[in-house]
Amino acid sequence: MADDNQDKPKKDMGKIFALAFAVLNLAVLGGGALVVYKATIGYQTKSTTEMEALRELASFEDKLSEGPVMYSLEPFNTNLGGVPRRLIRMEISLEMLDAEGFEEVMGLGAKARDRIMKILNGKSFGEVETVQGKLHLKNQIITQVNSFLDKGVVQNVYFSDFVIQAQ
């Protein structure tokens, strides 16, 4: 009989722990279901009126009608990679999407020039001699300068001076 009394409290504690675990499990399951519901079916999109949409469209059209803004960098003089050593002189103009991007690219200054110099130093004469090479160089410059910009966007790069000289 003494053994029966000692086993009874252990069984009661086991039932309490099992019940507590079941309640905790249901609470976590319910919380997860609520999160999934809010993220999928219960998600409500921001509603806009037709007037707000028309105003936003008109402001966007005005912004586009201003046209692109050109920013000319100072001329570059640097060495191309490879042998024989060759010197490249080029003047670059960046076509920005808007005036806000123009102001931002003006602030870059040395950062953009340094990155462009690194690109040029890694190129050989054969890589920039052809039209395809120049187009590839333009794309690399656009990508590198856009990586520095937060709001502005470089649409295109124009070479107004592109001279390669053997040393």
Secondary structure by P-SEA (a helix, b strand, c coil): caaaaaaaaaaaaaaaaaaaaaaaaaaaaaaaaaaaaaaccccccccccaaaaaaaaaaaaaaaaccbbbbbccbbbbbbccccbbbbbbbbbbbcccaaaaaaaaaaaaaaaaaaaaaaaaccccccccaaaaaaaaaaaaaaaaaaccccccccccccbbbbbcc
